[in-house]
């Protein structure tokens, strides 16, 4: 690949995709529904705290309509007291304990649902940690009321989470899909599909992790799981914005369901003239089918695999987009180049192998964007808050919020998403709002973004972006 091409960062690739698909971007950005803290930090009102404690103490014994009523009462009190009461009044920890016992799970589930519906992302950092327990409760064997309440709580939670929380939620949802209980699998798949529809852009950057799990579930012995897996696979694949790949999504799904369809799907793909830049999401959809094609007996099918690999990989602008798949794809194509008996087919395979090796060399020659795990991001957040807003103490509820925020930012770095407005209006400031003014939140956001960009984006790539910006201005 040309040096100028390989030095383009994934951030540029993501930005290019967004320009091609304006729907991927928010139409406008504002803090219209965000309530920033005004004035000095005040302690929680003792009467409010007492009322929350009393309602919490009575919650576990409620059933049916009383459970819903108790949940509404508690949510109203928490909303009035503010999100800090989730920690300071031990609401989260109490709900967690209530969810552990069948006798008290129902009112806790209704409370989670009501809190999400009433307070939105103000309670997001405090309720997301309950998702694994909620997914387990959708499979309760003895109580339809608990199952129904768990479904409602899970759906309400997915409705309010930040689009950039995909990486935070993914481990829990993947574990649910891999669970042995079919109802847990089914609902984890449904929640995963709902998340894909709500957060298509961030979700697409995690497709390489999602596809093996959801496609495997399409072979489950339980019909309900199969149907949920098929629907979720479609929602997941639809997050890919590559216009060349999108028309083939139904065929790819059919090939996953029915392996005999693999040759025909590969025939369609090999006849396609790829023109749009190929990125990791596009490869996440096509590589599994290509790997299946490598196992086919007919040489013509294997030849088509090599044709597709060559055509697609020549359109990869940033070599590191393909590194997820090179360990399995490169040896497979190399094997075909040696094993196929047809000389012309071996020539096609050799050409594809050369393209893959060029990508590998480019990936090795140019520094990839560094990653930051949640703990590293949390350390940066703490440092920046201490320097920018010295009057704010990072403790209690704010600690929980920063820990959640650190997970989201880590995911954004992994996805190479450094778009300033998304950080400010969507991912960072709304979660700092309960603890500081808008001006302070924006200052913290700007400093954290600058720090993460500097530490993670290779110097050459950053300079390349700056040069392009200068060219645009001249």
Helices and strands as residue ranges (DSSP letters): H 3-6, H 10-20, G 22-24, H 46-59, H 64-81, H 85-88, H 91-99, H 102-119, G 120-122, H 124-127, G 128-130, H 131-137, H 144-160, G 163-165, H 166-177, H 182-198, H 200-204, H 207-217, H 223-237, H 243-246, H 249-257, G 259-261, H 262-270, H 280-293, H 299-313, G 319-321, H 323-339, H 343-365, H 374-388, H 397-414, H 420-421, I 422-428, H 429-432, G 433-435, H 438-456, H 459-473
